[in-house]
Amino acid sequence: VFHYDKGYYYFRNIGERILIGGARNADFDKEQTDSFGITDTIQNKLESLLKETIIPGIPFTVDQRWSGIMGLGKNKNPIMKWYNENIYCAVRLGGMGIAMGSLIGKESAGQIIKKL
């Protein structure tokens, strides 16, 4: 996984494809929402980074687009705990879900397995 511009952008190879995301720093106001939805400003920034920096001169098509809701809190520590007897939470990754997700997932799975 590559991180760019203080971690606000990320990208990685997945086979013959590129997963790219981030750019919330391009429009913080619109990115502070609890509603799903694509933001043109963000999408344009991501496509420009692909065209100008990551794969300049190589034509591409966008296969999928999606948006998420940032799990931010007053501090940067993730919340990893049992919500109730049957639900384990691993949330609030502070905008670093792509970078931290695999480790958080592994640690969460370990907690669930312990309970079984």
VMD Tcl script that draws the C-alpha trace (Angstrom):
set ca {
  {0.00 0.00 0.00}
  {1.31 3.42 -0.94}
  {0.38 6.51 1.01}
  {0.73 10.00 -0.44}
  {0.30 13.57 0.79}
  {0.57 12.85 4.54}
  {-1.58 9.74 4.12}
  {-4.59 11.53 2.69}
  {-4.32 9.46 -0.49}
  {-3.63 5.74 -0.74}
  {-3.31 3.29 -3.57}
  {-2.22 -0.27 -4.21}
  {-2.11 -2.88 -6.93}
  {-4.73 -5.58 -6.97}
  {-3.79 -7.87 -9.82}
  {-4.04 -5.81 -13.00}
  {-6.00 -3.07 -11.26}
  {-5.36 -0.13 -8.94}
  {-7.36 0.54 -5.80}
  {-7.13 4.24 -5.00}
  {-8.87 6.32 -2.39}
  {-8.70 9.14 0.06}
  {-8.41 12.80 -0.90}
  {-10.75 13.91 1.86}
  {-8.38 16.81 2.48}
  {-9.56 18.29 -0.83}
  {-12.97 19.09 0.68}
  {-13.05 18.63 4.46}
  {-16.44 20.33 4.83}
  {-18.30 17.95 2.50}
  {-16.41 14.97 3.87}
  {-17.67 15.57 7.42}
  {-21.01 13.87 6.95}
  {-22.91 10.80 8.03}
  {-24.41 10.34 4.54}
  {-23.04 8.11 1.81}
  {-22.40 9.73 -1.57}
  {-19.75 10.37 -4.18}
  {-18.14 13.83 -4.10}
  {-17.10 15.18 -7.52}
  {-14.21 17.16 -6.04}
  {-12.78 14.01 -4.44}
  {-13.31 11.86 -7.53}
  {-11.60 14.44 -9.73}
  {-8.60 14.63 -7.38}
  {-8.24 10.84 -7.38}
  {-8.42 10.64 -11.17}
  {-5.89 13.48 -11.53}
  {-3.45 11.66 -9.25}
  {-3.79 8.55 -11.40}
  {-3.33 10.47 -14.67}
  {-0.50 12.75 -13.57}
  {1.50 10.76 -11.01}
  {0.69 7.06 -10.68}
  {0.19 5.97 -14.31}
  {0.90 9.00 -16.52}
  {0.25 8.39 -20.20}
  {-1.56 5.08 -19.61}
  {-5.26 5.08 -20.47}
  {-7.62 3.66 -17.84}
  {-11.27 3.24 -17.04}
  {-12.86 3.40 -13.63}
  {-14.62 0.15 -12.82}
  {-16.22 1.01 -9.47}
  {-16.71 4.01 -7.23}
  {-17.93 4.13 -3.66}
  {-17.96 6.35 -0.64}
  {-17.70 5.68 3.05}
  {-18.28 7.43 6.30}
  {-15.20 8.36 8.29}
  {-14.94 6.79 11.71}
  {-13.37 9.71 13.58}
  {-13.35 10.46 17.27}
  {-11.71 12.79 19.76}
  {-8.52 10.73 19.67}
  {-6.80 8.55 17.08}
  {-7.08 5.24 18.94}
  {-9.36 2.62 17.36}
  {-12.20 1.19 19.41}
  {-11.88 -2.57 19.65}
  {-14.24 -4.14 22.16}
  {-17.28 -6.30 22.71}
  {-20.41 -4.21 22.12}
  {-22.57 -6.94 23.59}
  {-22.42 -10.70 24.01}
  {-22.65 -11.34 20.25}
  {-21.13 -8.26 18.59}
  {-17.46 -7.32 18.57}
  {-16.64 -3.80 17.31}
  {-13.51 -2.70 15.49}
  {-14.26 0.91 14.55}
  {-12.88 4.45 14.50}
  {-9.71 3.86 12.50}
  {-9.21 7.61 12.12}
  {-9.14 7.60 8.32}
  {-6.46 4.90 8.21}
  {-8.70 1.88 7.64}
  {-6.82 0.75 4.53}
  {-3.49 0.93 6.33}
  {-4.65 -0.59 9.62}
  {-7.55 -2.77 8.52}
  {-5.68 -6.04 8.06}
  {-4.04 -5.89 11.48}
  {-7.24 -4.75 13.20}
  {-9.14 -7.56 11.45}
  {-6.59 -10.16 12.59}
  {-6.67 -8.92 16.18}
  {-10.48 -8.81 16.16}
  {-10.69 -12.34 14.80}
  {-8.40 -13.45 17.63}
  {-10.77 -11.95 20.20}
  {-13.75 -13.67 18.61}
  {-11.95 -17.02 18.43}
  {-11.03 -16.75 22.12}
  {-14.70 -16.47 22.96}
  {-15.74 -19.52 20.94}
}
mol new
graphics top color blue
foreach p $ca { graphics top sphere $p radius 0.5 }
foreach p [lrange $ca 0 end-1] q [lrange $ca 1 end] { graphics top cylinder $p $q radius 0.2 }
display resetview
